[in-house]
Amino acid sequence: MDLYETIQNLYAEKERLERVIASLEALLGIGKEEGPKLRGAKRGRKSMSAKEREEVSARMKKYWERRRNRKGESAT
């Protein structure tokens, strides 16, 4: 067996081992084949723009005003 043939055999073995490792990692859910993880939706509350906050504020002011008026009507 010459040196060139030995190197070729080692490269073939290396490729076989890399395939086996990749398949085992895939079974475990780890590995490089996934690629970079994409950022999904953030957890928690969504931030609001200034315009959205103003709209919510106006809507809630109307809500509480109606609620106070109803409460005052039922008390008399």
Biopython code that builds the backbone (N, CA, C, O; Angstrom):
import numpy as np
from Bio.PDB.StructureBuilder import StructureBuilder

atoms = [
    (1, "MET", "N", (0.851, -1.170, 0.000)),
    (1, "MET", "CA", (0.000, 0.000, 0.000)),
    (1, "MET", "C", (0.901, 1.238, 0.000)),
    (1, "MET", "O", (1.777, 1.382, 0.853)),
    (2, "ASP", "N", (0.675, 2.117, -0.957)),
    (2, "ASP", "CA", (1.501, 3.318, -0.991)),
    (2, "ASP", "C", (0.851, 4.451, -0.201)),
    (2, "ASP", "O", (-0.291, 4.334, 0.243)),
    (3, "LEU", "N", (1.566, 5.517, -0.035)),
    (3, "LEU", "CA", (1.133, 6.647, 0.780)),
    (3, "LEU", "C", (-0.112, 7.324, 0.190)),
    (3, "LEU", "O", (-1.017, 7.712, 0.930)),
    (4, "TYR", "N", (-0.156, 7.464, -1.131)),
    (4, "TYR", "CA", (-1.299, 8.096, -1.782)),
    (4, "TYR", "C", (-2.574, 7.302, -1.509)),
    (4, "TYR", "O", (-3.609, 7.896, -1.206)),
    (5, "GLU", "N", (-2.525, 6.022, -1.606)),
    (5, "GLU", "CA", (-3.694, 5.163, -1.360)),
    (5, "GLU", "C", (-4.130, 5.243, 0.106)),
    (5, "GLU", "O", (-5.326, 5.241, 0.397)),
    (6, "THR", "N", (-3.184, 5.312, 1.010)),
    (6, "THR", "CA", (-3.488, 5.442, 2.435)),
    (6, "THR", "C", (-4.230, 6.754, 2.711)),
    (6, "THR", "O", (-5.199, 6.784, 3.470)),
    (7, "ILE", "N", (-3.761, 7.828, 2.086)),
    (7, "ILE", "CA", (-4.422, 9.125, 2.261)),
    (7, "ILE", "C", (-5.837, 9.071, 1.708)),
    (7, "ILE", "O", (-6.759, 9.587, 2.341)),
    (8, "GLN", "N", (-6.033, 8.469, 0.560)),
    (8, "GLN", "CA", (-7.360, 8.359, -0.033)),
    (8, "GLN", "C", (-8.303, 7.557, 0.874)),
    (8, "GLN", "O", (-9.466, 7.922, 1.044)),
    (9, "ASN", "N", (-7.805, 6.484, 1.444)),
    (9, "ASN", "CA", (-8.611, 5.680, 2.369)),
    (9, "ASN", "C", (-8.988, 6.478, 3.621)),
    (9, "ASN", "O", (-10.113, 6.375, 4.109)),
    (10, "LEU", "N", (-8.057, 7.264, 4.131)),
    (10, "LEU", "CA", (-8.337, 8.082, 5.307)),
    (10, "LEU", "C", (-9.393, 9.157, 4.997)),
    (10, "LEU", "O", (-10.280, 9.408, 5.813)),
    (11, "TYR", "N", (-9.295, 9.787, 3.826)),
    (11, "TYR", "CA", (-10.312, 10.774, 3.438)),
    (11, "TYR", "C", (-11.691, 10.123, 3.303)),
    (11, "TYR", "O", (-12.697, 10.707, 3.704)),
    (12, "ALA", "N", (-11.734, 8.923, 2.743)),
    (12, "ALA", "CA", (-13.013, 8.219, 2.602)),
    (12, "ALA", "C", (-13.589, 7.899, 3.982)),
    (12, "ALA", "O", (-14.790, 8.049, 4.208)),
    (13, "GLU", "N", (-12.736, 7.463, 4.893)),
    (13, "GLU", "CA", (-13.182, 7.171, 6.262)),
    (13, "GLU", "C", (-13.651, 8.447, 6.964)),
    (13, "GLU", "O", (-14.640, 8.433, 7.698)),
    (14, "LYS", "N", (-12.939, 9.538, 6.734)),
    (14, "LYS", "CA", (-13.318, 10.820, 7.327)),
    (14, "LYS", "C", (-14.705, 11.244, 6.836)),
    (14, "LYS", "O", (-15.536, 11.666, 7.640)),
    (15, "GLU", "N", (-14.962, 11.140, 5.554)),
    (15, "GLU", "CA", (-16.272, 11.498, 5.003)),
    (15, "GLU", "C", (-17.376, 10.612, 5.580)),
    (15, "GLU", "O", (-18.462, 11.096, 5.898)),
    (16, "ARG", "N", (-17.099, 9.326, 5.713)),
    (16, "ARG", "CA", (-18.086, 8.410, 6.285)),
    (16, "ARG", "C", (-18.392, 8.789, 7.729)),
    (16, "ARG", "O", (-19.556, 8.805, 8.129)),
    (17, "LEU", "N", (-17.365, 9.092, 8.514)),
    (17, "LEU", "CA", (-17.558, 9.491, 9.908)),
    (17, "LEU", "C", (-18.330, 10.805, 10.013)),
    (17, "LEU", "O", (-19.177, 10.952, 10.894)),
    (18, "GLU", "N", (-18.048, 11.763, 9.123)),
    (18, "GLU", "CA", (-18.775, 13.037, 9.151)),
    (18, "GLU", "C", (-20.260, 12.828, 8.855)),
    (18, "GLU", "O", (-21.115, 13.479, 9.456)),
    (19, "ARG", "N", (-20.564, 11.913, 7.920)),
    (19, "ARG", "CA", (-21.977, 11.623, 7.623)),
    (19, "ARG", "C", (-22.664, 10.977, 8.814)),
    (19, "ARG", "O", (-23.807, 11.309, 9.128)),
    (20, "VAL", "N", (-21.976, 10.056, 9.479)),
    (20, "VAL", "CA", (-22.549, 9.388, 10.649)),
    (20, "VAL", "C", (-22.774, 10.398, 11.776)),
    (20, "VAL", "O", (-23.826, 10.399, 12.415)),
    (21, "ILE", "N", (-21.798, 11.241, 12.012)),
    (21, "ILE", "CA", (-21.917, 12.261, 13.063)),
    (21, "ILE", "C", (-23.069, 13.210, 12.747)),
    (21, "ILE", "O", (-23.853, 13.552, 13.632)),
    (22, "ALA", "N", (-23.174, 13.633, 11.497)),
    (22, "ALA", "CA", (-24.251, 14.547, 11.112)),
    (22, "ALA", "C", (-25.613, 13.905, 11.314)),
    (22, "ALA", "O", (-26.545, 14.569, 11.768)),
    (23, "SER", "N", (-25.746, 12.620, 10.983)),
    (23, "SER", "CA", (-27.045, 11.968, 11.160)),
    (23, "SER", "C", (-27.375, 11.801, 12.641)),
    (23, "SER", "O", (-28.534, 11.939, 13.029)),
    (24, "LEU", "N", (-26.383, 11.507, 13.470)),
    (24, "LEU", "CA", (-26.618, 11.408, 14.913)),
    (24, "LEU", "C", (-26.985, 12.766, 15.513)),
    (24, "LEU", "O", (-27.863, 12.855, 16.372)),
    (25, "GLU", "N", (-26.312, 13.814, 15.059)),
    (25, "GLU", "CA", (-26.645, 15.148, 15.545)),
    (25, "GLU", "C", (-28.056, 15.543, 15.119)),
    (25, "GLU", "O", (-28.777, 16.198, 15.871)),
    (26, "ALA", "N", (-28.441, 15.146, 13.924)),
    (26, "ALA", "CA", (-29.794, 15.451, 13.449)),
    (26, "ALA", "C", (-30.825, 14.744, 14.323)),
    (26, "ALA", "O", (-31.881, 15.306, 14.615)),
    (27, "LEU", "N", (-30.528, 13.525, 14.740)),
    (27, "LEU", "CA", (-31.440, 12.800, 15.625)),
    (27, "LEU", "C", (-31.574, 13.500, 16.976)),
    (27, "LEU", "O", (-32.645, 13.501, 17.582)),
    (28, "LEU", "N", (-30.483, 14.090, 17.435)),
    (28, "LEU", "CA", (-30.502, 14.792, 18.722)),
    (28, "LEU", "C", (-31.006, 16.222, 18.590)),
    (28, "LEU", "O", (-31.249, 16.887, 19.598)),
    (29, "GLY", "N", (-31.164, 16.695, 17.379)),
    (29, "GLY", "CA", (-31.630, 18.055, 17.174)),
    (29, "GLY", "C", (-30.530, 19.085, 17.281)),
    (29, "GLY", "O", (-30.804, 20.268, 17.488)),
    (30, "ILE", "N", (-29.302, 18.657, 17.145)),
    (30, "ILE", "CA", (-28.188, 19.600, 17.158)),
    (30, "ILE", "C", (-27.438, 19.444, 15.849)),
    (30, "ILE", "O", (-27.660, 18.490, 15.103)),
    (31, "GLY", "N", (-26.573, 20.362, 15.584)),
    (31, "GLY", "CA", (-25.753, 20.207, 14.401)),
    (31, "GLY", "C", (-25.681, 21.461, 13.574)),
    (31, "GLY", "O", (-26.351, 22.455, 13.853)),
    (32, "LYS", "N", (-24.869, 21.397, 12.568)),
    (32, "LYS", "CA", (-24.607, 22.559, 11.746)),
    (32, "LYS", "C", (-25.574, 22.674, 10.573)),
    (32, "LYS", "O", (-25.663, 23.741, 9.967)),
    (33, "GLU", "N", (-26.288, 21.628, 10.240)),
    (33, "GLU", "CA", (-27.131, 21.651, 9.060)),
    (33, "GLU", "C", (-28.369, 22.515, 9.228)),
    (33, "GLU", "O", (-29.022, 22.852, 8.240)),
    (34, "GLU", "N", (-28.704, 22.880, 10.457)),
    (34, "GLU", "CA", (-29.853, 23.743, 10.697)),
    (34, "GLU", "C", (-29.633, 25.123, 10.123)),
    (34, "GLU", "O", (-30.580, 25.758, 9.659)),
    (35, "GLY", "N", (-28.434, 25.587, 10.146)),
    (35, "GLY", "CA", (-28.146, 26.937, 9.717)),
    (35, "GLY", "C", (-28.381, 27.895, 10.865)),
    (35, "GLY", "O", (-28.690, 27.477, 11.981)),
    (36, "PRO", "N", (-28.236, 29.166, 10.593)),
    (36, "PRO", "CA", (-28.444, 30.132, 11.678)),
    (36, "PRO", "C", (-29.907, 30.170, 12.083)),
    (36, "PRO", "O", (-30.807, 30.093, 11.245)),
    (37, "LYS", "N", (-30.122, 30.290, 13.369)),
    (37, "LYS", "CA", (-31.492, 30.354, 13.863)),
    (37, "LYS", "C", (-32.070, 31.721, 13.546)),
    (37, "LYS", "O", (-31.448, 32.755, 13.792)),
    (38, "LEU", "N", (-33.267, 31.702, 12.996)),
    (38, "LEU", "CA", (-33.937, 32.948, 12.668)),
    (38, "LEU", "C", (-34.625, 33.466, 13.908)),
    (38, "LEU", "O", (-35.174, 32.696, 14.696)),
    (39, "ARG", "N", (-34.594, 34.753, 14.075)),
    (39, "ARG", "CA", (-35.265, 35.344, 15.231)),
    (39, "ARG", "C", (-36.753, 35.339, 14.975)),
    (39, "ARG", "O", (-37.242, 35.906, 13.998)),
    (40, "GLY", "N", (-37.449, 34.694, 15.861)),
    (40, "GLY", "CA", (-38.897, 34.638, 15.750)),
    (40, "GLY", "C", (-39.528, 35.799, 16.475)),
    (40, "GLY", "O", (-38.869, 36.784, 16.807)),
    (41, "ALA", "N", (-40.776, 35.672, 16.706)),
    (41, "ALA", "CA", (-41.493, 36.727, 17.416)),
    (41, "ALA", "C", (-40.962, 36.804, 18.840)),
    (41, "ALA", "O", (-40.650, 35.786, 19.459)),
    (42, "LYS", "N", (-40.866, 37.997, 19.335)),
    (42, "LYS", "CA", (-40.411, 38.180, 20.717)),
    (42, "LYS", "C", (-41.517, 37.770, 21.661)),
    (42, "LYS", "O", (-42.701, 37.899, 21.351)),
    (43, "ARG", "N", (-41.127, 37.289, 22.785)),
    (43, "ARG", "CA", (-42.109, 36.945, 23.805)),
    (43, "ARG", "C", (-42.411, 38.191, 24.614)),
    (43, "ARG", "O", (-41.592, 39.104, 24.717)),
    (44, "GLY", "N", (-43.563, 38.207, 25.164)),
    (44, "GLY", "CA", (-43.928, 39.338, 25.998)),
    (44, "GLY", "C", (-44.778, 40.329, 25.227)),
    (44, "GLY", "O", (-45.341, 40.011, 24.180)),
    (45, "ARG", "N", (-44.856, 41.516, 25.756)),
    (45, "ARG", "CA", (-45.714, 42.531, 25.161)),
    (45, "ARG", "C", (-45.061, 43.189, 23.964)),
    (45, "ARG", "O", (-43.843, 43.353, 23.892)),
    (46, "LYS", "N", (-45.911, 43.555, 23.038)),
    (46, "LYS", "CA", (-45.470, 44.267, 21.855)),
    (46, "LYS", "C", (-45.352, 45.745, 22.224)),
    (46, "LYS", "O", (-46.214, 46.279, 22.922)),
    (47, "SER", "N", (-44.318, 46.391, 21.772)),
    (47, "SER", "CA", (-44.184, 47.813, 22.072)),
    (47, "SER", "C", (-45.086, 48.607, 21.132)),
    (47, "SER", "O", (-45.304, 48.217, 19.985)),
    (48, "MET", "N", (-45.599, 49.710, 21.628)),
    (48, "MET", "CA", (-46.517, 50.531, 20.844)),
    (48, "MET", "C", (-45.823, 51.808, 20.402)),
    (48, "MET", "O", (-44.937, 52.326, 21.081)),
    (49, "SER", "N", (-46.247, 52.298, 19.257)),
    (49, "SER", "CA", (-45.744, 53.581, 18.790)),
    (49, "SER", "C", (-46.488, 54.680, 19.549)),
    (49, "SER", "O", (-47.472, 54.412, 20.238)),
    (50, "ALA", "N", (-46.016, 55.900, 19.419)),
    (50, "ALA", "CA", (-46.653, 57.030, 20.100)),
    (50, "ALA", "C", (-48.092, 57.201, 19.624)),
    (50, "ALA", "O", (-48.983, 57.501, 20.419)),
    (51, "LYS", "N", (-48.314, 57.013, 18.339)),
    (51, "LYS", "CA", (-49.671, 57.163, 17.804)),
    (51, "LYS", "C", (-50.605, 56.113, 18.403)),
    (51, "LYS", "O", (-51.737, 56.420, 18.776)),
    (52, "GLU", "N", (-50.127, 54.883, 18.492)),
    (52, "GLU", "CA", (-50.946, 53.812, 19.076)),
    (52, "GLU", "C", (-51.272, 54.108, 20.541)),
    (52, "GLU", "O", (-52.395, 53.873, 20.988)),
    (53, "ARG", "N", (-50.282, 54.626, 21.291)),
    (53, "ARG", "CA", (-50.526, 54.968, 22.697)),
    (53, "ARG", "C", (-51.584, 56.055, 22.822)),
    (53, "ARG", "O", (-52.441, 55.991, 23.703)),
    (54, "GLU", "N", (-51.528, 57.054, 21.946)),
    (54, "GLU", "CA", (-52.533, 58.124, 21.967)),
    (54, "GLU", "C", (-53.927, 57.563, 21.681)),
    (54, "GLU", "O", (-54.900, 57.956, 22.326)),
    (55, "GLU", "N", (-54.025, 56.650, 20.719)),
    (55, "GLU", "CA", (-55.322, 56.057, 20.388)),
    (55, "GLU", "C", (-55.878, 55.260, 21.570)),
    (55, "GLU", "O", (-57.065, 55.349, 21.885)),
    (56, "VAL", "N", (-55.022, 54.493, 22.212)),
    (56, "VAL", "CA", (-55.458, 53.705, 23.362)),
    (56, "VAL", "C", (-55.880, 54.638, 24.493)),
    (56, "VAL", "O", (-56.881, 54.396, 25.166)),
    (57, "SER", "N", (-55.113, 55.699, 24.696)),
    (57, "SER", "CA", (-55.434, 56.646, 25.757)),
    (57, "SER", "C", (-56.806, 57.272, 25.536)),
    (57, "SER", "O", (-57.609, 57.361, 26.465)),
    (58, "ALA", "N", (-57.074, 57.702, 24.316)),
    (58, "ALA", "CA", (-58.373, 58.318, 24.007)),
    (58, "ALA", "C", (-59.498, 57.308, 24.196)),
    (58, "ALA", "O", (-60.548, 57.640, 24.745)),
    (59, "ARG", "N", (-59.283, 56.100, 23.751)),
    (59, "ARG", "CA", (-60.303, 55.048, 23.879)),
    (59, "ARG", "C", (-60.586, 54.739, 25.347)),
    (59, "ARG", "O", (-61.744, 54.562, 25.727)),
    (60, "MET", "N", (-59.548, 54.672, 26.170)),
    (60, "MET", "CA", (-59.742, 54.362, 27.578)),
    (60, "MET", "C", (-60.396, 55.528, 28.336)),
    (60, "MET", "O", (-61.177, 55.309, 29.261)),
    (61, "LYS", "N", (-60.073, 56.762, 27.940)),
    (61, "LYS", "CA", (-60.724, 57.908, 28.565)),
    (61, "LYS", "C", (-62.224, 57.863, 28.313)),
    (61, "LYS", "O", (-63.012, 58.118, 29.224)),
    (62, "LYS", "N", (-62.632, 57.538, 27.078)),
    (62, "LYS", "CA", (-64.064, 57.407, 26.760)),
    (62, "LYS", "C", (-64.688, 56.280, 27.571)),
    (62, "LYS", "O", (-65.790, 56.420, 28.101)),
    (63, "TYR", "N", (-63.979, 55.167, 27.662)),
    (63, "TYR", "CA", (-64.483, 54.006, 28.398)),
    (63, "TYR", "C", (-64.760, 54.374, 29.860)),
    (63, "TYR", "O", (-65.841, 54.112, 30.387)),
    (64, "TRP", "N", (-63.749, 54.993, 30.505)),
    (64, "TRP", "CA", (-63.910, 55.320, 31.923)),
    (64, "TRP", "C", (-64.950, 56.410, 32.139)),
    (64, "TRP", "O", (-65.649, 56.394, 33.153)),
    (65, "GLU", "N", (-65.069, 57.344, 31.223)),
    (65, "GLU", "CA", (-66.094, 58.374, 31.338)),
    (65, "GLU", "C", (-67.491, 57.743, 31.277)),
    (65, "GLU", "O", (-68.354, 58.073, 32.090)),
    (66, "ARG", "N", (-67.713, 56.846, 30.325)),
    (66, "ARG", "CA", (-69.005, 56.150, 30.237)),
    (66, "ARG", "C", (-69.266, 55.321, 31.477)),
    (66, "ARG", "O", (-70.389, 55.266, 31.979)),
    (67, "ARG", "N", (-68.233, 54.685, 31.961)),
    (67, "ARG", "CA", (-68.400, 53.843, 33.145)),
    (67, "ARG", "C", (-68.760, 54.683, 34.378)),
    (67, "ARG", "O", (-69.634, 54.300, 35.156)),
    (68, "ARG", "N", (-68.094, 55.816, 34.554)),
    (68, "ARG", "CA", (-68.426, 56.706, 35.676)),
    (68, "ARG", "C", (-69.854, 57.221, 35.556)),
    (68, "ARG", "O", (-70.572, 57.314, 36.551)),
    (69, "ASN", "N", (-70.265, 57.557, 34.331)),
    (69, "ASN", "CA", (-71.628, 58.056, 34.116)),
    (69, "ASN", "C", (-72.661, 56.980, 34.463)),
    (69, "ASN", "O", (-73.679, 57.278, 35.088)),
    (70, "ARG", "N", (-72.409, 55.754, 34.068)),
    (70, "ARG", "CA", (-73.336, 54.658, 34.385)),
    (70, "ARG", "C", (-73.413, 54.419, 35.893)),
    (70, "ARG", "O", (-74.489, 54.172, 36.437)),
    (71, "LYS", "N", (-72.270, 54.495, 36.552)),
    (71, "LYS", "CA", (-72.225, 54.273, 37.983)),
    (71, "LYS", "C", (-73.012, 55.368, 38.708)),
    (71, "LYS", "O", (-73.743, 55.089, 39.659)),
    (72, "GLY", "N", (-72.858, 56.605, 38.254)),
    (72, "GLY", "CA", (-73.581, 57.728, 38.844)),
    (72, "GLY", "C", (-75.070, 57.611, 38.623)),
    (72, "GLY", "O", (-75.846, 57.993, 39.498)),
    (73, "GLU", "N", (-75.497, 57.097, 37.483)),
    (73, "GLU", "CA", (-76.925, 56.930, 37.180)),
    (73, "GLU", "C", (-77.569, 55.879, 38.071)),
    (73, "GLU", "O", (-78.697, 56.059, 38.531)),
    (74, "SER", "N", (-76.868, 54.796, 38.315)),
    (74, "SER", "CA", (-77.440, 53.713, 39.110)),
    (74, "SER", "C", (-77.488, 54.057, 40.602)),
    (74, "SER", "O", (-78.308, 53.495, 41.329)),
    (75, "ALA", "N", (-76.630, 54.965, 41.074)),
    (75, "ALA", "CA", (-76.590, 55.330, 42.490)),
    (75, "ALA", "C", (-77.753, 56.248, 42.875)),
    (75, "ALA", "O", (-78.165, 56.253, 44.035)),
    (76, "THR", "N", (-78.284, 57.015, 41.942)),
    (76, "THR", "CA", (-79.374, 57.951, 42.271)),
    (76, "THR", "C", (-80.723, 57.356, 42.096)),
    (76, "THR", "O", (-81.728, 58.025, 42.335)),
]
sb = StructureBuilder()
sb.init_structure("model")
sb.init_model(0)
sb.init_chain("A")
sb.init_seg("    ")
for serial, (resi, resn, name, xyz) in enumerate(atoms, 1):
    if name == "N":
        sb.init_residue(resn, " ", resi, " ")
    sb.init_atom(name, np.array(xyz, "f"), 0.0, 1.0, " ", f" {name:<3s}", serial, name[0])
structure = sb.get_structure()
